[in-house]
Amino acid sequence: MALAREDFKIDVGSEIGDLRCLLIHSPDSGLGKVVPSKAQDWLFEDIVHLDTVRKNEYDHYVKVLMYFLDPDKIKGRLNEIDSDEHNRHFFKPDHPDFHASTKVIEIQALLSDVLEDSGIREKLVASVCAIENCTYSLQQSLIDTSPVELAKTLISGSVDNSTMIFAPIPNFIFSRDIGITINKHILINKPAKQARARETLLMRYILFNHPIFAAYRNNIIEIPESVQHFLRPGEDSGEKTTLEGGDVMVVSPNHVLIGCSERTSTIGANAAIKLLFANNVVDKVTVVKIPHKRDFMHIDTIFTQVKRNVWVLLGSLSIAERPIKDSDPIAWFADRKTKDKPEIVQFEKGKTDHPKTFATLELLLDDISRNDLHSTEPTRFIYSGNNKFPYDAREQWTDSCNLLALKEGVVLGYDRNDKTAESFIQNGFNTIKVTELLRKFENNELQPQDIKDTLILMPSSELSRARGGFHCMSMPVLRSSLVY
């Protein structure tokens, strides 16, 4: 890549500071090879139509990122890029006309760079082949493959975009789950499912071997397994050390949220907390334990931040239930659905034996807005589905709460979540379809720096089937610091 190591910086101290650089992975051919019989094993709920995902949906994501982060790469070229709809050269990291942005960085391009080193190529191929139970002859054949083609194969699972030699890793588009930037550190995650093991392996090789990360190698944090972890039960026992990026939020330079969920274990959260404190990354970590249900998966599927005093969240999971009167018959029964409400515990460095608790998500998020982010305005909550059943649950399932802030108050979300968009409007926000926004940017009718308090509506008929929103599909490595 053209990115010089001295020009590359990592620093993320919030969820809403101006986004300046991120890592993404565009949908590859492996996504189009998910078959129904293996979809759930590969952590997909459905099969998707690859061309629609690419041309009609994800490409718009890349375009809007470019206008906000790297406008020189796209400004004045939109018609040219759109006219190349069939070949999509602008979006292909293996093509000479690839955008090669140093702000919107394609992970596949980084992997290709790393594989130029023959020693690293041999080690990584051997590691992948061990995970995938490949033959020795196939391993040798892969080592002799060109770096660009090998990167495609290691991600898609296919040779020459045709012959499948091992499973694809379709979840690689959810780059948030691979690693999280916390201030000037990167926390490498430990996936809960075997289907994502190759993703973490590839990212580990990139972070420790690509020149742009050279200055930060001592700031890369890996979570080790505990002693005698191999004696634990299987992967579904809940006793593994797991942690995924959708369960980690950097809400302020000094404060990180970690979710305990279907994909992040309490053991993993505990290990992360100790490492973050030991490495002086933050002084405060709040654990949000949510029900282990596929509906929720990660904490960023039930809430994300829009502004320092505005959050979007699932009301049915967050709002405290009405107290039960002692005279009610149900008062005599145990377990009043409290197991379906989050448990929230906050730890401070050096005071982990005296944690603070919060009864609801709203109380926690209000505390963050007022005390961590010094908001002087009342904290507001925008609810999934406008907090109306059944739209709240339906739209949360299609990632109404999983939004990516390009800057404070400007977020990306799916256009199919109508009731949630209504809630944004009722709270003083504008909504605009991405195609209209891109046209206005290209025609100088609007500038990215001028857009405020806006939900950008992204097409989502196929992409939402993958069960992840734009928060999931981003790994920010640099955001501007918030001004307090």
N, C-alpha and C positions, 0 to 999 in steps of 0.2 A: 504493500500500500504506500501511498505518497505521504503518509503521516509520519512526521519526524518525532522521535521519542521526546525531544525537548519541548515540542508543541503540545504534547498530550498530557492532560491533567485529569486526575480523578478527585472529586470532592462532592459529596451529596449530604447535605445537612437538613433536608426537609423533603416533603412530598410535593411542594407547590412552588418552590423557587423556579425562576426561568430555566427551562430545560435547555442545556447547551450541548450535550453530547450523550448518546446512548448506543447500546448494542442491540441489534435486532437480528432475527433470522427470517427471511421471506419464505413462504410456503415452497417446499421443494417437491420433487416428483414422488417422494415417499408418501406424502400426504394423500396422493391420488392412488396409492396402492393398498390402503387400509381396506380389508375385507370384513364383511359383517361377522364372520365367525371368530375373528381375532380382535374386533374393535375394542371390546371392553378390556381384553388383556393388554392392549396397547393404550388404554386409558382414554378411549374415545367412546362417546355415547352413540355416534352415528357415523356413517360414511359421508364424505363431502365431495362436491364436484370441483376438481382442482382448478380448471380454467376459470370458473366463476369466482372462486376464492381469490385467485390471483388478479385477474383483469378488472373485475367489477368491484372488488372489495379491498384486498390488502394493498394493491397498487395505490389506491387513494390515500391510504395510511402513510405510505412512503412519501407521496407527493406533499401532503400537508406537513409532515416532519421536515421536509426539505425547505419549504417556504419559511418555516419558523426558525430552523437551525442552520441551514446552509443554502440561502436563497440564490447565491451566485451559480449554483449547480443546476437550477431549474428555471429561474426567472427568464422569461422570453423564449423558453423552449417548450412550453406546455403543449402547444399544438403539434410540434414535431414529435414529442414523446407519445402523445395520444394517437398520432397517425401510424405509429409503429405498434399498434395494438396486438397484431398477430405474433410478432417476434419478441417484443418487450425487451429489446437489448438494454435499455436504460436500467432495468431491474435485475439483470443477470450478472452475477459476480464473475462468471467465467467468460464474459464477452468483452472485447476491446471498448465497446461503447457504454460499459457499466458506469454508473454515476461515481463510484469510488469516493464517496463522501467521507471526510474525516470527522464529521459530526454525527451523521447517521451511519453507523459502522455495521457492515454486514459480517456476522460471525463466520460465515463460510469463507469469506475473503481472508480473514485472520488465520483460519485453519490452513488454507492454501499456503500462506506465507510460512507458517511454522513447518509445514511438510517439505519445504525446500531443503531443509537440513536432513541429510541422509540418515544420520544417527537418530535424530528424533523420529523420523519417518519409520525406521525399523522398530523402535521401541513402542510407538503408538500402535502400529499395525499389529505387533505381537500382543499388545494388551487387549485390543479390540477382538482379535481372533480368539484369545483365551476366553473372553466373556461370551462370545458367540459360538464357541465350539467349532471353529473352522479347521479344515485340514491344513497340514503343513504346506502342501503344494499351493493351496489357495493363498496362504499367508505370504509365500514367496512371490506369487504373482502380484499381489497387492503392493508389495514393497517396490516392485518394478514399475508401478503405474505412475504417471505424471502427477505432481502435487495437486494441480487443479482438478483432475479427474478423480484422484484419490479422495480429496475432500468431499466431492459430491457423493462418492460411493460410501464413505464412512457415515455420512448423514442419511442418505436415502436408502441404503441397503442394497442398491442395485449397481450392476456394471453396465456401462453404455446405456443407462436409462432404460434397460429392458430386463436383463436377467437378474432376478432377486437372489442374492447369496445369503442374506440374513434379514431380520426384520427391520423395517424403517423405524425412525424415531420421530413420529409426527408431532410429538409435544415439544420439539425443539423450537417451534415458533413462539413458545411461551418462555422467552429468554429470562424473564423475572425469576423463574424458579431455579435457574442455574447458579446464580450468584447475586449478592446484594452489595452495593457500595454504601458504606456507612462512614461518613466523613471521608477520610483519606485511606480507608481500609476496604478490602473486599472480603466478604464472608462467603466461602464456597459452601454450597448446600449439600445435603445428603438426602437423596430422593428416597421416598418410601417404597417405591415399586421397582422391580427389576427392569421394567420396560424403559426406565429413564436412566439406568446406570451408565449407558454409553454417553449420554449428554454430559454428565458430570465429568467423565473421563476426558472427553474432548475439550471441555472448558478448562479443566485443570492443566492440560498440556498447553493451551493457548496462554493462560495467565502466567504460567511459569517460564514460558519460552519465547513469547513474542516480544520483540524489542520495545514496543511502546509501553509495556508494563514493567520494564527493567527497573525503573526507579521505585517501583512499589512492591517488589517481590517480598520484601520483609514485612509488608503490610497485608499480605494475603493470609487469611485465617482459615485453617482447615479444622473441621470437627473430627477428632479421632473416635474410634469405637472404644468402649470401656473394656477393661481387662476381662478376659474370658467371655467376650460377647458371643463367641462361636458356640457356647453352651446354651444360649437362649433358644426358645421355640422359634417357629418359622416367621416369615415376614408379615403375616397377618395377626400375630399375637399381640401387637401393641407394645412390645418390649424392645423394639429396635431403636437405635439412635438415629432418628430421622429429623430433617428440617428442610423445608422448601421455601423458596423466596416469596411466594404469595402469602406466607405467614410472617413476613418481616416487613415492618414499616419504620422508616426513619422520620419521625414526626418533628424532631428538632435536633440540633447538633448534639444535644446532651441526652436525648431520650429516644429509645427504640421500643416498638411494640413487637412482641412475638406471640403468634397464635399457636395454641395446641389444638389440633384439628384431626381430620381424617388422615392427613399427610405429614403432620409434624407431631412427634411424640413428646411427652413431658421430659423424657430422658434427653432428647435432642435439645429442647428448650433450655433445660438445666445446663447442659454442656455449653451452649452458646452464651448464656448469661455469664458463666464463669470466665469464658475466653474474652468476652467483650470487656468485662471488668479488669481482668488480669492484664490486658493489652492497652488499658486506658483509652478505649474507644469511646465509651459513653459512661455516664455516672448513674443512669436510671434506665431500668427495663421493666416494662409492664407486660405481664403474661395475660392473654385473653384466651381462656379455654372455652371452645365452642363445641356443640354436639358433633360427634363423629358420624356425620351423614354426608352422602354424596351431594345433597342439595347445596351444602355450604363449602366443603372441600378446604378452602383457605379463608383467612380473615378478610382478604381483599375481595372476596365474593359477597361479603355482607356489609362492608363499609370502605369508602375511600374518601380522601379529602379534596375539596373544591377550592376553598379559600381558607385563610387562617381562622375564620369564624363560621365556616360553612362546610358541612359534611353531608354525604349521601349515604343512606344506610337502609337496612331492612328493618322496618318497625316491628314486625311481629316477633322477631328474635330479640330485639333490644329493649323494648319498653317493658317496664316492670308490670307484673300482673296486679290487678286490683286486689287488695288485701281480702282474705277470706274471714268472714265473721266467725267468732267462736261458736255462735249458735247454729251455723250452717252444718248440716249433716256431714259435708265433705271435710270439715275441720278435723274429724276423727280419723281420717285416713292419712297415711304417710305419703310422702313424695308428691307434693302439689305441683307437679310439672317443673320443678326447679331444675331438673336435669336437662331441660330443653332451653335453659337460659345461660348466657355466658357467665363464667366465673372469672373475675378480674382481680389480679393481685399485682401490686407494684413494688419492685425491689430497688433499693438504692445501694450503691457501692459502699461497702463497709457496714451496712445496716440490714443485711438480708434476713436477720433474725427478727426484725420488726417491720414487716411489710405493711403497706397500705392497701385497702380494698375499696372497690367501687361496686355499687349495687347494680348499675346499668351502664350500657355503652354510652348513653347520652351524658351521664355524669363524668365518665372518663374523658370523652371527647371535649366536653365543655371545659374541663380542668386543663387539658392540653392547650386549647385555644386561649384561655385567659392567662394561665401561669407559665406555660412554655413559650407561647408565641405572642404573648402580651397584647392580645386583641382587646381593644377598648369598646368594641361593638358586641351586642348580644350574640351568643352562639345560636346558629340556626341549623335545622336539620331538614334535608330534602329526603323524603321517603320513597323507597321503591314502590312503583305502582300507585303513587300518590296515597300510599297507606290504605288502600282499599282492597279487600279480598274479592276475587282471587288474583287480581292483577299484581298485588305485591309479590306473591310467590312466583307467579308466572314470569314476571319481568326480572326478578332476581335470578331465576334459572337461566335467563338469557343475558345475564351480566349487566343489569341496570346499575349495580353498585360498584362495578369494576371499571372505574374511569381513570384515565391518565391525564394529569395536569400538564399542559404545555407551558403554562405560566399560571400565576395565581388568578383563579376565576375563569380560566379558559381550559375546558376539558373535552376529551374525546369520548363518545359513547355511541352505542348502537341505535340506529334509527327505528328499530322495531319496538322499542320500549316507550310507547306512546304516553301512558299515564305518568311515568317518571318524568318525561319531557314536560308534561303539564305542570307537574310539581315545581320544576325548574322555573317555568314561566311565572307561576304564582309567587315565587320567591324573588322576582325581579330580574331573572336571567333572560337573555335572548337565546333562540335556537336558530341554527342555520345548517342546511345540508352541505356536505363537503364539496359537492360539485359546484354549487353556487359560490361557495367561499373561494375555491381555487380560481374560478373565473374572475372574481373580483380582485384577487391578488394579482393575477396575470394582467388585468386591464388597468391596474393602478387605481381602482375604485376604493380599495381598502388596503391597509398595510398591517402585517402581523403585529407590530408594536402598538397599533391603535385599537385592536380588538379587545374588549373587556367583557367580563361577566357573560360568558357565552358557552353553551353546550353545542359542540360541533357534532352533527348527526352523521354517522358513518354507515354505509350500506352493510347489511348483515344477514342476508337470507341464508348463506352457506357458512360463513365464518363463525356465526354464533353456534353452529352445530358442534364445533370443537370444544365448547364449554370453557371459554376464556375470553375476557375483554382486553382492552388496550393496556390496562395496568399490567396484566399478565404478559402481554406481548412487548414488553419493554424492559431493558436493563439500564436505567440511567447510570451514567458514570460521572456526570458533571451537571450540577445545577448552580445557579447564582444564589448567593446567600441572601436570605430575607433581611430587610432593613427593619429594625424594631424602633 
